[in-house]
Amino acid sequence: MAERNTSFDALVLRTKESPSGDRIATFLGAEEGIVDTFIFGGAKSSLRSSASPFVHARVFIYTDPVKQYRKLSDMSILESFPGLRDSYERLMAASAISELLIRTSGCGGEYGPVFDLALRSLRLLDKANSSQTEFLLLAFLWKILDIMGLKPDLKLCSACGRPLGGEQGAGLRYSEFQGGFLCPRCSGETRELEAGAAFFLRSFSEEPMEAIPALAAKAPPPPSLSSFLRSLAQQAAEGSLNCLFSP
């Protein structure tokens, strides 16, 4: 018989009320992936209040094989990230991370890297200023696309395979049809990204999340880069993401 009681470290991604009035929490575990559980108890239940979004905790879950449901039996909070709720920008960035992970079912099964990236991102967002918050969200989206195998190649033209080349300050031309960047020799309908976009995308690829806030001191991200990465993330989720609207 399968073990009915399990415990693991998890991030609380979302809580919502069921039609019957019970609360349902969605967790992300490094091995378990996305897990939905019921949380029973009244409004004053300490367990209900503890299981709030963006909490990192050790959770204890009971699975009923007959009724086919899971319930949260206990949890021990490890980190709570109170700074996320002190800023609208930080809260929206954290909500976008949560929504994307839920909509992609944990990014297709790469639970360990996704859990690690999400946890490190929330830690940084907890203390980020406004400009750092935007950089952290954009870096998270780019790194998630990489984990999912959907990151466009920054080195080779998606049409002809030649090196993209270009000068250091040159912009990028993205083809929706090709699903990648085009070199100057290849024509087609493209989305233009300003000069500097390539630098930030390479930095997002090469640097760990902990190095991303320092980028905010260099220059603001090009407006086209922000809308571009949001668009790619929504394509990865195969639908509109409420918390990931284009600025």
ChimeraX commands (.cxc) that place a marker at each C-alpha (Angstrom):
marker #1 position 0.00,0.00,0.00 radius 0.5
marker #1 position 1.29,3.44,-0.88 radius 0.5
marker #1 position 2.39,5.67,1.99 radius 0.5
marker #1 position -0.47,7.90,3.04 radius 0.5
marker #1 position 1.59,10.47,4.96 radius 0.5
marker #1 position 4.31,12.41,3.19 radius 0.5
marker #1 position 6.39,15.46,4.04 radius 0.5
marker #1 position 8.59,17.69,1.91 radius 0.5
marker #1 position 9.87,21.23,1.59 radius 0.5
marker #1 position 7.59,23.31,-0.61 radius 0.5
marker #1 position 6.63,26.77,-1.77 radius 0.5
marker #1 position 3.03,27.83,-1.35 radius 0.5
marker #1 position 2.12,29.16,-4.79 radius 0.5
marker #1 position -1.59,29.87,-4.30 radius 0.5
marker #1 position -4.57,29.42,-2.00 radius 0.5
marker #1 position -8.21,29.57,-3.05 radius 0.5
marker #1 position -11.63,28.68,-1.72 radius 0.5
marker #1 position -13.46,25.60,-3.01 radius 0.5
marker #1 position -17.20,25.75,-3.85 radius 0.5
marker #1 position -17.90,24.04,-0.53 radius 0.5
marker #1 position -16.00,26.69,1.41 radius 0.5
marker #1 position -12.84,24.70,2.09 radius 0.5
marker #1 position -9.47,26.19,1.26 radius 0.5
marker #1 position -7.23,24.60,-1.36 radius 0.5
marker #1 position -3.49,25.25,-1.37 radius 0.5
marker #1 position -1.19,24.69,-4.33 radius 0.5
marker #1 position 2.38,23.71,-3.45 radius 0.5
marker #1 position 5.57,23.28,-5.47 radius 0.5
marker #1 position 8.04,20.66,-4.30 radius 0.5
marker #1 position 11.50,19.95,-5.68 radius 0.5
marker #1 position 10.57,16.30,-6.39 radius 0.5
marker #1 position 6.80,16.27,-5.99 radius 0.5
marker #1 position 6.07,19.08,-8.45 radius 0.5
marker #1 position 2.68,20.80,-8.27 radius 0.5
marker #1 position 0.50,19.42,-5.45 radius 0.5
marker #1 position -3.01,20.60,-4.53 radius 0.5
marker #1 position -4.30,19.91,-1.02 radius 0.5
marker #1 position -7.37,20.75,1.04 radius 0.5
marker #1 position -6.91,22.76,4.23 radius 0.5
marker #1 position -9.72,22.07,6.66 radius 0.5
marker #1 position -10.65,24.23,9.60 radius 0.5
marker #1 position -12.44,27.48,10.31 radius 0.5
marker #1 position -11.37,31.02,9.55 radius 0.5
marker #1 position -9.38,31.18,12.78 radius 0.5
marker #1 position -7.44,27.99,12.03 radius 0.5
marker #1 position -3.70,28.53,12.47 radius 0.5
marker #1 position -3.03,26.08,9.66 radius 0.5
marker #1 position -5.20,28.08,7.25 radius 0.5
marker #1 position -3.44,31.31,8.15 radius 0.5
marker #1 position 0.03,29.75,7.90 radius 0.5
marker #1 position -0.57,28.36,4.41 radius 0.5
marker #1 position -0.46,31.67,2.57 radius 0.5
marker #1 position 1.12,32.34,-0.83 radius 0.5
marker #1 position 4.90,32.74,-1.14 radius 0.5
marker #1 position 5.71,30.87,2.05 radius 0.5
marker #1 position 8.57,28.36,2.09 radius 0.5
marker #1 position 7.67,25.56,4.48 radius 0.5
marker #1 position 7.97,21.94,5.46 radius 0.5
marker #1 position 4.54,20.51,4.71 radius 0.5
marker #1 position 2.93,17.33,5.98 radius 0.5
marker #1 position 0.26,15.90,3.70 radius 0.5
marker #1 position -2.17,13.02,4.18 radius 0.5
marker #1 position -3.53,11.25,1.11 radius 0.5
marker #1 position -6.85,9.40,1.31 radius 0.5
marker #1 position -6.72,6.66,-1.36 radius 0.5
marker #1 position -10.46,5.92,-1.07 radius 0.5
marker #1 position -11.85,9.44,-1.34 radius 0.5
marker #1 position -8.94,10.41,-3.61 radius 0.5
marker #1 position -8.00,13.70,-2.03 radius 0.5
marker #1 position -5.07,15.19,-0.17 radius 0.5
marker #1 position -5.22,17.33,2.93 radius 0.5
marker #1 position -2.62,19.42,4.68 radius 0.5
marker #1 position -2.20,17.99,8.17 radius 0.5
marker #1 position 0.60,20.27,9.38 radius 0.5
marker #1 position 3.29,22.65,8.20 radius 0.5
marker #1 position 6.39,24.32,9.61 radius 0.5
marker #1 position 7.29,27.70,8.10 radius 0.5
marker #1 position 10.92,28.04,7.03 radius 0.5
marker #1 position 10.77,31.45,5.29 radius 0.5
marker #1 position 7.87,33.88,4.84 radius 0.5
marker #1 position 9.18,36.82,2.68 radius 0.5
marker #1 position 7.17,39.64,4.32 radius 0.5
marker #1 position 8.71,42.26,2.01 radius 0.5
marker #1 position 6.74,40.92,-0.95 radius 0.5
marker #1 position 3.55,42.41,0.50 radius 0.5
marker #1 position 5.10,45.80,1.24 radius 0.5
marker #1 position 5.32,46.71,-2.44 radius 0.5
marker #1 position 2.82,46.37,-5.28 radius 0.5
marker #1 position 5.65,45.76,-7.79 radius 0.5
marker #1 position 7.20,43.00,-5.68 radius 0.5
marker #1 position 3.82,41.38,-5.04 radius 0.5
marker #1 position 2.93,41.40,-8.74 radius 0.5
marker #1 position 6.32,39.91,-9.67 radius 0.5
marker #1 position 5.90,37.13,-7.12 radius 0.5
marker #1 position 2.34,36.52,-8.30 radius 0.5
marker #1 position 3.54,36.29,-11.91 radius 0.5
marker #1 position 6.11,33.68,-10.90 radius 0.5
marker #1 position 3.44,31.68,-9.07 radius 0.5
marker #1 position 0.91,31.90,-11.90 radius 0.5
marker #1 position 3.43,30.85,-14.54 radius 0.5
marker #1 position 4.55,27.82,-12.53 radius 0.5
marker #1 position 0.97,26.70,-11.96 radius 0.5
marker #1 position -0.10,27.22,-15.58 radius 0.5
marker #1 position 2.90,25.24,-16.89 radius 0.5
marker #1 position 2.49,22.46,-14.27 radius 0.5
marker #1 position 5.89,23.20,-12.82 radius 0.5
marker #1 position 7.45,23.85,-16.24 radius 0.5
marker #1 position 6.96,20.36,-17.60 radius 0.5
marker #1 position 8.56,18.25,-14.90 radius 0.5
marker #1 position 11.91,19.95,-14.23 radius 0.5
marker #1 position 10.81,20.40,-10.64 radius 0.5
marker #1 position 14.20,20.57,-8.93 radius 0.5
marker #1 position 15.71,23.42,-10.99 radius 0.5
marker #1 position 12.36,25.24,-11.05 radius 0.5
marker #1 position 11.94,25.02,-7.27 radius 0.5
marker #1 position 15.49,26.27,-6.72 radius 0.5
marker #1 position 15.07,29.16,-9.16 radius 0.5
marker #1 position 11.70,30.21,-7.72 radius 0.5
marker #1 position 12.96,30.10,-4.12 radius 0.5
marker #1 position 16.08,32.15,-4.90 radius 0.5
marker #1 position 13.97,34.65,-6.86 radius 0.5
marker #1 position 11.53,35.15,-3.99 radius 0.5
marker #1 position 14.40,35.70,-1.56 radius 0.5
marker #1 position 15.80,38.44,-3.79 radius 0.5
marker #1 position 12.43,40.01,-4.53 radius 0.5
marker #1 position 11.73,40.23,-0.81 radius 0.5
marker #1 position 14.34,43.00,-0.47 radius 0.5
marker #1 position 14.42,44.41,-4.01 radius 0.5
marker #1 position 13.78,48.01,-4.97 radius 0.5
marker #1 position 11.56,48.95,-7.91 radius 0.5
marker #1 position 14.18,48.72,-10.64 radius 0.5
marker #1 position 15.68,45.53,-9.23 radius 0.5
marker #1 position 12.22,43.96,-9.11 radius 0.5
marker #1 position 11.75,44.36,-12.87 radius 0.5
marker #1 position 15.18,42.90,-13.62 radius 0.5
marker #1 position 14.58,39.92,-11.32 radius 0.5
marker #1 position 11.25,39.12,-12.97 radius 0.5
marker #1 position 12.70,39.37,-16.48 radius 0.5
marker #1 position 15.70,37.22,-15.54 radius 0.5
marker #1 position 13.37,34.64,-13.99 radius 0.5
marker #1 position 11.27,34.47,-17.15 radius 0.5
marker #1 position 14.34,34.04,-19.37 radius 0.5
marker #1 position 15.81,31.34,-17.13 radius 0.5
marker #1 position 12.45,29.52,-17.00 radius 0.5
marker #1 position 12.30,29.53,-20.80 radius 0.5
marker #1 position 15.77,27.95,-20.76 radius 0.5
marker #1 position 14.64,25.22,-18.34 radius 0.5
marker #1 position 11.64,24.47,-20.55 radius 0.5
marker #1 position 13.81,24.34,-23.68 radius 0.5
marker #1 position 12.03,27.36,-25.17 radius 0.5
marker #1 position 14.77,29.99,-24.92 radius 0.5
marker #1 position 15.64,31.48,-28.33 radius 0.5
marker #1 position 19.25,31.02,-29.44 radius 0.5
marker #1 position 21.29,34.20,-29.01 radius 0.5
marker #1 position 24.19,32.95,-31.16 radius 0.5
marker #1 position 22.72,31.54,-34.37 radius 0.5
marker #1 position 20.10,32.79,-36.83 radius 0.5
marker #1 position 16.99,30.63,-36.55 radius 0.5
marker #1 position 16.46,30.82,-40.33 radius 0.5
marker #1 position 19.88,30.18,-41.88 radius 0.5
marker #1 position 22.00,29.00,-38.95 radius 0.5
marker #1 position 24.67,31.65,-39.45 radius 0.5
marker #1 position 26.12,33.42,-36.42 radius 0.5
marker #1 position 23.97,36.38,-35.49 radius 0.5
marker #1 position 27.07,38.53,-35.13 radius 0.5
marker #1 position 26.34,42.22,-35.10 radius 0.5
marker #1 position 28.05,44.95,-33.16 radius 0.5
marker #1 position 27.94,45.22,-29.39 radius 0.5
marker #1 position 25.25,47.90,-29.43 radius 0.5
marker #1 position 23.13,46.36,-32.16 radius 0.5
marker #1 position 19.51,45.44,-31.57 radius 0.5
marker #1 position 17.85,42.07,-32.13 radius 0.5
marker #1 position 15.23,40.96,-34.65 radius 0.5
marker #1 position 12.87,38.23,-33.42 radius 0.5
marker #1 position 10.73,36.21,-35.81 radius 0.5
marker #1 position 7.48,34.79,-34.44 radius 0.5
marker #1 position 7.32,32.44,-37.45 radius 0.5
marker #1 position 10.84,31.07,-36.93 radius 0.5
marker #1 position 10.59,31.18,-33.15 radius 0.5
marker #1 position 14.01,32.79,-32.88 radius 0.5
marker #1 position 16.29,35.67,-33.78 radius 0.5
marker #1 position 17.25,36.47,-37.36 radius 0.5
marker #1 position 20.54,37.70,-38.73 radius 0.5
marker #1 position 20.64,40.86,-40.92 radius 0.5
marker #1 position 20.75,38.72,-44.08 radius 0.5
marker #1 position 17.44,36.98,-43.44 radius 0.5
marker #1 position 14.24,38.83,-44.11 radius 0.5
marker #1 position 10.77,38.39,-42.73 radius 0.5
marker #1 position 8.33,39.93,-40.33 radius 0.5
marker #1 position 10.23,40.50,-37.11 radius 0.5
marker #1 position 9.87,42.05,-33.70 radius 0.5
marker #1 position 12.58,44.65,-33.10 radius 0.5
marker #1 position 14.40,44.84,-29.77 radius 0.5
marker #1 position 16.45,47.93,-28.97 radius 0.5
marker #1 position 20.19,48.11,-28.64 radius 0.5
marker #1 position 21.17,46.69,-25.26 radius 0.5
marker #1 position 18.63,43.85,-25.27 radius 0.5
marker #1 position 21.27,41.30,-26.28 radius 0.5
marker #1 position 23.53,42.38,-23.40 radius 0.5
marker #1 position 20.80,41.88,-20.81 radius 0.5
marker #1 position 19.67,38.54,-22.26 radius 0.5
marker #1 position 23.24,37.25,-22.23 radius 0.5
marker #1 position 23.61,38.47,-18.65 radius 0.5
marker #1 position 20.39,36.69,-17.67 radius 0.5
marker #1 position 21.77,33.50,-19.23 radius 0.5
marker #1 position 25.26,33.66,-17.76 radius 0.5
marker #1 position 24.74,35.18,-14.32 radius 0.5
marker #1 position 23.07,33.58,-11.27 radius 0.5
marker #1 position 19.96,35.24,-9.90 radius 0.5
marker #1 position 21.98,36.74,-7.05 radius 0.5
marker #1 position 23.96,38.85,-9.54 radius 0.5
marker #1 position 20.87,40.22,-11.32 radius 0.5
marker #1 position 20.04,43.14,-8.94 radius 0.5
marker #1 position 23.40,44.73,-9.74 radius 0.5
marker #1 position 22.30,45.07,-13.39 radius 0.5
marker #1 position 19.70,47.60,-12.30 radius 0.5
marker #1 position 22.49,50.07,-11.53 radius 0.5
marker #1 position 23.79,49.93,-15.12 radius 0.5
marker #1 position 20.68,51.00,-17.06 radius 0.5
marker #1 position 16.93,50.38,-17.17 radius 0.5
marker #1 position 15.86,47.43,-19.34 radius 0.5
marker #1 position 14.80,48.39,-22.87 radius 0.5
marker #1 position 10.97,48.66,-22.97 radius 0.5
marker #1 position 10.81,46.18,-25.85 radius 0.5
marker #1 position 12.74,43.61,-23.82 radius 0.5
marker #1 position 10.19,43.68,-21.01 radius 0.5
marker #1 position 7.20,43.21,-23.32 radius 0.5
marker #1 position 9.11,40.60,-25.37 radius 0.5
marker #1 position 9.87,38.35,-22.39 radius 0.5
marker #1 position 6.35,38.67,-21.06 radius 0.5
marker #1 position 5.05,37.64,-24.47 radius 0.5
marker #1 position 7.32,34.58,-24.63 radius 0.5
marker #1 position 6.28,33.54,-21.12 radius 0.5
marker #1 position 2.59,33.74,-22.05 radius 0.5
marker #1 position 3.27,31.62,-25.13 radius 0.5
marker #1 position 4.98,29.06,-22.89 radius 0.5
marker #1 position 1.89,29.02,-20.67 radius 0.5
marker #1 position -0.33,28.66,-23.77 radius 0.5
marker #1 position -2.62,31.45,-22.69 radius 0.5
marker #1 position -2.95,34.80,-21.01 radius 0.5
marker #1 position -1.36,35.24,-17.60 radius 0.5
marker #1 position -3.29,37.71,-15.44 radius 0.5
marker #1 position -0.25,38.84,-13.46 radius 0.5
marker #1 position 2.03,39.11,-16.47 radius 0.5
marker #1 position 0.42,41.93,-18.38 radius 0.5
marker #1 position 2.65,43.96,-20.66 radius 0.5
marker #1 position 3.74,47.22,-19.05 radius 0.5
marker link #1:1,2 radius 0.2
marker link #1:2,3 radius 0.2
marker link #1:3,4 radius 0.2
marker link #1:4,5 radius 0.2
marker link #1:5,6 radius 0.2
marker link #1:6,7 radius 0.2
marker link #1:7,8 radius 0.2
marker link #1:8,9 radius 0.2
marker link #1:9,10 radius 0.2
marker link #1:10,11 radius 0.2
marker link #1:11,12 radius 0.2
marker link #1:12,13 radius 0.2
marker link #1:13,14 radius 0.2
marker link #1:14,15 radius 0.2
marker link #1:15,16 radius 0.2
marker link #1:16,17 radius 0.2
marker link #1:17,18 radius 0.2
marker link #1:18,19 radius 0.2
marker link #1:19,20 radius 0.2
marker link #1:20,21 radius 0.2
marker link #1:21,22 radius 0.2
marker link #1:22,23 radius 0.2
marker link #1:23,24 radius 0.2
marker link #1:24,25 radius 0.2
marker link #1:25,26 radius 0.2
marker link #1:26,27 radius 0.2
marker link #1:27,28 radius 0.2
marker link #1:28,29 radius 0.2
marker link #1:29,30 radius 0.2
marker link #1:30,31 radius 0.2
marker link #1:31,32 radius 0.2
marker link #1:32,33 radius 0.2
marker link #1:33,34 radius 0.2
marker link #1:34,35 radius 0.2
marker link #1:35,36 radius 0.2
marker link #1:36,37 radius 0.2
marker link #1:37,38 radius 0.2
marker link #1:38,39 radius 0.2
marker link #1:39,40 radius 0.2
marker link #1:40,41 radius 0.2
marker link #1:41,42 radius 0.2
marker link #1:42,43 radius 0.2
marker link #1:43,44 radius 0.2
marker link #1:44,45 radius 0.2
marker link #1:45,46 radius 0.2
marker link #1:46,47 radius 0.2
marker link #1:47,48 radius 0.2
marker link #1:48,49 radius 0.2
marker link #1:49,50 radius 0.2
marker link #1:50,51 radius 0.2
marker link #1:51,52 radius 0.2
marker link #1:52,53 radius 0.2
marker link #1:53,54 radius 0.2
marker link #1:54,55 radius 0.2
marker link #1:55,56 radius 0.2
marker link #1:56,57 radius 0.2
marker link #1:57,58 radius 0.2
marker link #1:58,59 radius 0.2
marker link #1:59,60 radius 0.2
marker link #1:60,61 radius 0.2
marker link #1:61,62 radius 0.2
marker link #1:62,63 radius 0.2
marker link #1:63,64 radius 0.2
marker link #1:64,65 radius 0.2
marker link #1:65,66 radius 0.2
marker link #1:66,67 radius 0.2
marker link #1:67,68 radius 0.2
marker link #1:68,69 radius 0.2
marker link #1:69,70 radius 0.2
marker link #1:70,71 radius 0.2
marker link #1:71,72 radius 0.2
marker link #1:72,73 radius 0.2
marker link #1:73,74 radius 0.2
marker link #1:74,75 radius 0.2
marker link #1:75,76 radius 0.2
marker link #1:76,77 radius 0.2
marker link #1:77,78 radius 0.2
marker link #1:78,79 radius 0.2
marker link #1:79,80 radius 0.2
marker link #1:80,81 radius 0.2
marker link #1:81,82 radius 0.2
marker link #1:82,83 radius 0.2
marker link #1:83,84 radius 0.2
marker link #1:84,85 radius 0.2
marker link #1:85,86 radius 0.2
marker link #1:86,87 radius 0.2
marker link #1:87,88 radius 0.2
marker link #1:88,89 radius 0.2
marker link #1:89,90 radius 0.2
marker link #1:90,91 radius 0.2
marker link #1:91,92 radius 0.2
marker link #1:92,93 radius 0.2
marker link #1:93,94 radius 0.2
marker link #1:94,95 radius 0.2
marker link #1:95,96 radius 0.2
marker link #1:96,97 radius 0.2
marker link #1:97,98 radius 0.2
marker link #1:98,99 radius 0.2
marker link #1:99,100 radius 0.2
marker link #1:100,101 radius 0.2
marker link #1:101,102 radius 0.2
marker link #1:102,103 radius 0.2
marker link #1:103,104 radius 0.2
marker link #1:104,105 radius 0.2
marker link #1:105,106 radius 0.2
marker link #1:106,107 radius 0.2
marker link #1:107,108 radius 0.2
marker link #1:108,109 radius 0.2
marker link #1:109,110 radius 0.2
marker link #1:110,111 radius 0.2
marker link #1:111,112 radius 0.2
marker link #1:112,113 radius 0.2
marker link #1:113,114 radius 0.2
marker link #1:114,115 radius 0.2
marker link #1:115,116 radius 0.2
marker link #1:116,117 radius 0.2
marker link #1:117,118 radius 0.2
marker link #1:118,119 radius 0.2
marker link #1:119,120 radius 0.2
marker link #1:120,121 radius 0.2
marker link #1:121,122 radius 0.2
marker link #1:122,123 radius 0.2
marker link #1:123,124 radius 0.2
marker link #1:124,125 radius 0.2
marker link #1:125,126 radius 0.2
marker link #1:126,127 radius 0.2
marker link #1:127,128 radius 0.2
marker link #1:128,129 radius 0.2
marker link #1:129,130 radius 0.2
marker link #1:130,131 radius 0.2
marker link #1:131,132 radius 0.2
marker link #1:132,133 radius 0.2
marker link #1:133,134 radius 0.2
marker link #1:134,135 radius 0.2
marker link #1:135,136 radius 0.2
marker link #1:136,137 radius 0.2
marker link #1:137,138 radius 0.2
marker link #1:138,139 radius 0.2
marker link #1:139,140 radius 0.2
marker link #1:140,141 radius 0.2
marker link #1:141,142 radius 0.2
marker link #1:142,143 radius 0.2
marker link #1:143,144 radius 0.2
marker link #1:144,145 radius 0.2
marker link #1:145,146 radius 0.2
marker link #1:146,147 radius 0.2
marker link #1:147,148 radius 0.2
marker link #1:148,149 radius 0.2
marker link #1:149,150 radius 0.2
marker link #1:150,151 radius 0.2
marker link #1:151,152 radius 0.2
marker link #1:152,153 radius 0.2
marker link #1:153,154 radius 0.2
marker link #1:154,155 radius 0.2
marker link #1:155,156 radius 0.2
marker link #1:156,157 radius 0.2
marker link #1:157,158 radius 0.2
marker link #1:158,159 radius 0.2
marker link #1:159,160 radius 0.2
marker link #1:160,161 radius 0.2
marker link #1:161,162 radius 0.2
marker link #1:162,163 radius 0.2
marker link #1:163,164 radius 0.2
marker link #1:164,165 radius 0.2
marker link #1:165,166 radius 0.2
marker link #1:166,167 radius 0.2
marker link #1:167,168 radius 0.2
marker link #1:168,169 radius 0.2
marker link #1:169,170 radius 0.2
marker link #1:170,171 radius 0.2
marker link #1:171,172 radius 0.2
marker link #1:172,173 radius 0.2
marker link #1:173,174 radius 0.2
marker link #1:174,175 radius 0.2
marker link #1:175,176 radius 0.2
marker link #1:176,177 radius 0.2
marker link #1:177,178 radius 0.2
marker link #1:178,179 radius 0.2
marker link #1:179,180 radius 0.2
marker link #1:180,181 radius 0.2
marker link #1:181,182 radius 0.2
marker link #1:182,183 radius 0.2
marker link #1:183,184 radius 0.2
marker link #1:184,185 radius 0.2
marker link #1:185,186 radius 0.2
marker link #1:186,187 radius 0.2
marker link #1:187,188 radius 0.2
marker link #1:188,189 radius 0.2
marker link #1:189,190 radius 0.2
marker link #1:190,191 radius 0.2
marker link #1:191,192 radius 0.2
marker link #1:192,193 radius 0.2
marker link #1:193,194 radius 0.2
marker link #1:194,195 radius 0.2
marker link #1:195,196 radius 0.2
marker link #1:196,197 radius 0.2
marker link #1:197,198 radius 0.2
marker link #1:198,199 radius 0.2
marker link #1:199,200 radius 0.2
marker link #1:200,201 radius 0.2
marker link #1:201,202 radius 0.2
marker link #1:202,203 radius 0.2
marker link #1:203,204 radius 0.2
marker link #1:204,205 radius 0.2
marker link #1:205,206 radius 0.2
marker link #1:206,207 radius 0.2
marker link #1:207,208 radius 0.2
marker link #1:208,209 radius 0.2
marker link #1:209,210 radius 0.2
marker link #1:210,211 radius 0.2
marker link #1:211,212 radius 0.2
marker link #1:212,213 radius 0.2
marker link #1:213,214 radius 0.2
marker link #1:214,215 radius 0.2
marker link #1:215,216 radius 0.2
marker link #1:216,217 radius 0.2
marker link #1:217,218 radius 0.2
marker link #1:218,219 radius 0.2
marker link #1:219,220 radius 0.2
marker link #1:220,221 radius 0.2
marker link #1:221,222 radius 0.2
marker link #1:222,223 radius 0.2
marker link #1:223,224 radius 0.2
marker link #1:224,225 radius 0.2
marker link #1:225,226 radius 0.2
marker link #1:226,227 radius 0.2
marker link #1:227,228 radius 0.2
marker link #1:228,229 radius 0.2
marker link #1:229,230 radius 0.2
marker link #1:230,231 radius 0.2
marker link #1:231,232 radius 0.2
marker link #1:232,233 radius 0.2
marker link #1:233,234 radius 0.2
marker link #1:234,235 radius 0.2
marker link #1:235,236 radius 0.2
marker link #1:236,237 radius 0.2
marker link #1:237,238 radius 0.2
marker link #1:238,239 radius 0.2
marker link #1:239,240 radius 0.2
marker link #1:240,241 radius 0.2
marker link #1:241,242 radius 0.2
marker link #1:242,243 radius 0.2
marker link #1:243,244 radius 0.2
marker link #1:244,245 radius 0.2
marker link #1:245,246 radius 0.2
marker link #1:246,247 radius 0.2
view
